[in-house]
Amino acid sequence: MKLSQSPLKNSFFKTLICLLFVYLLGHLSPFLPVSPHSVFSNLSFQSLAYAEDDEEEDEEDEEEEEDGEESSDGEETSEAEDGEEGEEDLSYLTDIGPAADHEFEEYSFMGFSNRKFTWFAAQLHILFASFILGCPMFVVIMEVMGARRTQGVRKAIILSNVFLAILIGVVIGITGEVIVGVHHGVLYGLWACALGALIVSTLNYFHLLMNIRVSALVGAIFGTILSMALTPVEHYETSGVILALVTGAVGGLISNGIMFAKSDFKFERLAHEITKVIGICYSFTALTGGLFLFIMLVAYEDFITYLIASFPTLFMVAYPTLFILETVVMYLYVYSWDPLNKSNKKGRHIVMGIVLNVLGLSLLLALDGPTTFMQTPPKPLDQILNISEWDRIANMAWMPLNYHRLVGNGTFGGYMVCIIGAYMYLWSDKKEEREYYDWVGYIGNLIGVAIMIPLPAMGYIFVREIYQYDATIGMYIMSDRESMFMLVQGLLVGTMFSVSNIYMWVSMKRIENAERFFPAMKFGFILIVCAATIWFTPRRFFATMLPEPSMNPDMVLPDNLAFLALMVSKNTAAFCLVTVTFINYIFYTIATKTGKVHYGKINPLGPYVLIFLGFADIWLMSWMGTIRELSRMNWHIYKVFKDVTPEKFAPSLAESGMQVTQIVWTFFILMTAIIWIGIKYPKTKKNETKPTAATPQVAE
Amino acid sequence: MKIDMIIIGLIAGLSGLYALHSSFGVAGVGAGLAVMAIYALLLKVKAKKPVERSLFHNIRFKLPIILVLAGIIWVMAGKFNFPVWWQIEFVSFAFVGFFFFTLLDLKTLKQEKSSWDWLIRLLATYALASSIFIVVTAQLPQFDPELELAKLNRPPLKLADAAGPEVIAAGREVFENNKCFNCHKVFWEGNSDRGPNLGTKQIGLYNNDYIKEQILDPRKKQSPGFDDPKSIKAMPTYYGDDLSEDELTALVAYLKTMRDPTHMPVEGKYGDQWTWWDDKEVLAEGQQVFEGVHPATEGLSCAVCHGKDGTPMMTGALDFRDENNKDTDKIEGDHSDKLLKDWPDDLWYRRVTRGVPNTPMAPWGMIFEHLYLWKAEAYARTFHDPLDKRTARRPVPPVPSKEEIESWTTKEMFLDPLL
């Protein structure tokens, strides 16, 4: 049954689309071929005054050339004339008035200085941005999991499967490329997984054509064949083919699994609730972004001007366009949830969610350009002014940071779901609500842990690229001024893996027959503590490469024990942490599948463990951001633009720890308010038993 | 589906074992198999319903165990020569484990009765997390930001008015600032063996051009023992862009001080090192010097007196074929009772560089580069200790301590006044 739509709504959408079209056309003009009398040039909303100025300048240039020819005949005459008249004073063209002599001074307020204000605003902005980029990724997958499999939804699932397969394929591919050394691993992973998913989803569209095994096989075979055709290599290597087979099979598996998953309304409700929070966080992202820019203009005016001017197309065209488009799509996504459900157009809503994600990811990729340009500006540096804007964006660390942030944002989103679940569990009185939010916490932890597993590999890839660009930065991070910062990172990662496992333990206690796994899990905990100890073990206990005055030079491991501090030991420890967590995760999954889960009866410790976990994750994320920023040493843009302000030195570990804690506290206070306003407050207005989720889809 | 799980598990297990084998060999595989066996065994154990204990009951059983365990860890770490700070670290982690296991067996928390209950618990959670991170970051070793700022504010290096020792000191700073210590030790200083120890290798024996080339184009000639693919790529190639002419000059001046008058240069990577006494290429070059055909030591021929085949051509010239020869007593106040076969390295060096008074054995160290003199000495030993008959390499000497290095200058063991 189709619901009729009001003519008012139709005309509103048409007007909106027209406006968008005009706007886009105006912004497209810089990409169009230059023509003096182009129709499009009048649509670019450029000031006519500038256009006239240009023409005048051209004419002046011509006149000057002619003058030059003439003056060569009578040089003496012209010199005499010049001498009489003197040089023409053109300073009025650049004179900005009495403000020209103004000097910017270091600003200080309640212990906060230029740098700390910038640091604060930047990290707060990036935390909100991570939320609005990380959460929509699995919100759309959850929406799919919660949607009834109507024909429209099944069509949309083909697209969402491909989207998910691209993300998974890229992550597996890059891990294979860097850790195992598969040539063009990313491309093999991406194509095989995406095309495997596409073929299996399409074949399964009309009815269940293949079971899960056949789907994996078909995904693997077709994905591999197509990825081999699409990946530009001279010789096929076995490792590449194996990678393609694995990722193709994964693509086939997830496609089949998602396409025929039994729709669960809990997922729909969760996706809808998180979307409401995303809407508010979006405003905070814009707010903190503006704040960051204002602070930069006060604190680092010269630098921010240079940076923005280095990316004219990005900052004047691409970024605003993407941002506005994302804003439009995001609000459409949030506010069309109920109307599209009512009119049985769930599939369209899912597609809109994917478009939102694509725009969000594009924004992430775009802004990673200037971020990484500051870290690894393309060499040779004396040519930095002559290279194209695209070359500045596609610098050495760009793609590694994209991968790292993609996975990092996913983990962040997972743990934010944990926090939402935990808060709402604590704020709920009703049994059904508690059961539901207990389940939300379980799902959040599942997502967080699953995405956290490849995260160390992404970090490794990023730092490896930095080492290749300039080993000095790598050494500064790993064995010099930031070595103690990295030690704290090790402690944080160990804490997160441990706490995640403690949560699994606590929540398994509410599953019947789960105790059969407990002895093995306890053994896993012993391994976790051993691995965390090795990860934490440093080569030396002083904060610099060589002991400085007042440091104890004996705080160094002897040579025969130094291996404990080397990458081989750290990698083994990381491998152990990941493996034990993965094994516990399997135990947890088997327990939930084979025993009855008493949702709502979790040990009250559970929600606090989740909140601790979320806090540790966000603290770690801010900490790693700090490490990345400080690794440029006293450069805004490494070896291109020097920081000459009084705060150019690296802050101490203690000062950084305190600053990051303040930032994370601020974020959590804001998030608590946002969760309350977005989810809890509307419930207090209505009957609490009635879920605030979207109106269920109507029957077809 | 069970068979799928078995296949996936098998593939994952084998991959893990392969990874452990590539890093730790058979020991890694053994450890991996042991962990798997323990897991398999523990999954077979018929588990009882977990007993939840109050905090007191928990600690009553676990605390004595952990105290004993901590004691064992402390003693064992000491036995393995871990410095005390690492002993503290390991014991601290044992207590972290104690905390974990106490938490795992802890009684279920009481349900919150009012908003205050969860609010207090919530704030306690945030306070706990924050205090851990604040305390850890405050207690770990720190550097002094004032010192950092002072370093950054220092003007760029200009050698125009600098004298020898100042240039060397400036070179030391260039060495530190460019993180050379990250890969290179200088005798006892530094703590990485990624690259050669520039002190025991005695990089200062080489001429300026060679040292410059090694800095600017490090892949042109790899140091012996560092020719594996990983080491070849290890030394960055951008120092030519990063260092100013003055900085490079100062750095080379500092590297030129890396000499040891008491030992033969040492080559190779930590764990597989050797001295020039046993270096085939060095001996071949030393032979050229000894026989007077090396272009870098034109005018020097040891063979003129000591004989090309070791048979002395002049009365009184030392016969290198006789391993029981004694040291000369012609140098007043400087005599060793040791036989030629047991001569320490510094005696060889001293006799060749400073000569023997009132004999044709001139102080060759005043005329020729010491690099080649060491090589000639290494060759001279082969007359009584041929390379092909040696069953083992001569032991690599221990790295000289700070005090030893300082004594070389005070005892004026170098001929160069700057050393």
Interface residues (C-beta under 8 A of the other chain):
Chain A: R213 P380 L381 L426 D470 A471 T472 M475 Y476 S479 D480 R481 M484 L487 V488 L491 L492 T495 S498 I502 W505 K509 E515 R516 F517 F518 P519 A520 K522 F523 F525 I526 L527 I528 V529 A532 T533 F536 T537 R539 R540 F541 F542 A543 T544 M545 L546 E548 P549 S550 M551 D554 M555 V556 L557 P558 D559 N560 L561 A562 V568 N571 T572 F575 T579 I583 N603 P604 L605 Y608 I611 F612 F615 A616 W619 N634 K639 P646 K648 F649 A650 P651 S652 L653 A654 E655 S656 G657 M658 V660 T661 V664 W665 F668
Chain B: D4 G16 A19 L20 S23 F24 V35 I38 Y39 L42 L43 V45 K46 A47 K48 K49 P50 F80 N81 F82 P83 W85 W86 E89 F90 F93 A94 V96 G97 F100 F101 L103 L104 L106 T108 L109 K110 Q111 E112 W118 R121 L122 T125 Y126 L128 A129 S130 I132 F133 I134 V136 T137 A138 L140 P141 Q142 F143 D144 P145 L147 E148 L149 L152 E176 N178 K179 F181 N182 E189 G190 N191 S192 D193 P236 Y238 D241 D242 Y270
